[in-house]
């Protein structure tokens, strides 16, 4: 039986590494934890809490897509995150919304991959 313990990483294919790093490191303020370079291609990992988000241009078969999976990044301040994304001219696939359990918006990275900006509502327990 396969028993999954955790998600090791979520990966996103990118086509222009400097442009992608400007988005992930500039706008999202992620800090690279691992960088692997080989034959002019890169794999960059960002530790996000207990998880890892990776971007890469190493595979010719793995293509960016708005229709693929989407990582949801928990942000400290949802309103500030949305304001920063709008100020940067980022495309919104899903405009900011309240789902009753969280605030959520889905934006495009420079290659069109979907990234969710997410903020859980505080829960009160009776």
N, C-alpha and C positions, 0 to 999 in steps of 0.2 A: 504494500500500500504506500502511496506517496502521501507524505504529510508536509504541507507547506508551513514553514515557520514565520516567514516575513517576505516582503518584497525586497529583493537585493538591490535593484535599481530600476528606474524607468528611463528609457532612452528615447531621444528624439534625433532623427536624421536632419542634417542641415546642409546647405549647399555653399554657403559663404561663411567660413568660420569667423573672420574678424567681425562681420556684421552680426552674426549670432551671438558672439561673446559680448558685443556692445549691448545687446538686448538683455541677455541673462545676467551679465555682471554690472552693466550700467543702470538699466531700468529696474531690474529685480534685485540688484545688490547682492547677488550670489557670489561666493568666493570659491575659486577652484580648489578642490582638495587633492585631485589627481589629474595629471596631464600626461597623455601618452601620444607621442608623435612617431609616425612611420611613413617613409616615402612621400612626404608632403601632405599627409593626411593626419587628422587629429581625433582624439577621444578625450573629452574634458568631463570630469566628474565634479559635481557640487554636492556636498553633504547638506541635507535639509532635514533637520531633526534626526531621527533614527534612520532615515531613508537617503537614497542617493538619486539625483537627477543627472543624467548624462546627455551630452550632445556630441554628435560625431558626423564626420564626412567620409568615413572609412569604407562604406559599402555603396557600390553602384546599384545594388538591388533594393535597398531600403530607401524609399522615397518619402519626402515630406508630404503631409496630407492633412487637410482640415477634417477629413472624414475618418481619421484614425483615432486611436485612444487619446485620452487627455489626462494629464496629471493635474490634480487640484492642489494649488499652493495655498496653505493657510497663511493669511496676512495678519499683521498686528492691528492695523487700522484700515478697514475696508474703504472708507470714504477717501482717505489719503491715497491709497493704492489706485483707486479709480481715477482720481484727479491727476495723478502722475501719468497714468496710461493715456488718458485723454490729452494731456499737455504734450505728450510725446507723439501724438498722432497715430497711436496704435489702433488697428482695426478691431472692432468688437463683433464677435460672432453671436454672442448672447449679451444683451445689454444688462447692466446691473439689475438684479431682482432679489426679492425676499421670498424664500421658499417655505417660510415658517420655522425651519430649523437652522437656516443659514442664510447669509448673503452670498450671492454668486454672480460672477460675470465670466464669460469665456472670451479670451482675446487671441489674436493671431501673433505668433512669433514672426520674425522676418521671412521665414520660408512658408508661412501659412499653417504651421502646426498649431493645434488648439491647446491653449494653456488656460486652466481655470484659476481665477483669483477667488478665494473662498474665505469666509469668516463665519465660524460657528456662533450661533446665538448662545448666550449664557443659559444654562439649564438650572432651574430651581427644583429642588426635590422636596416633596411634602412629607 
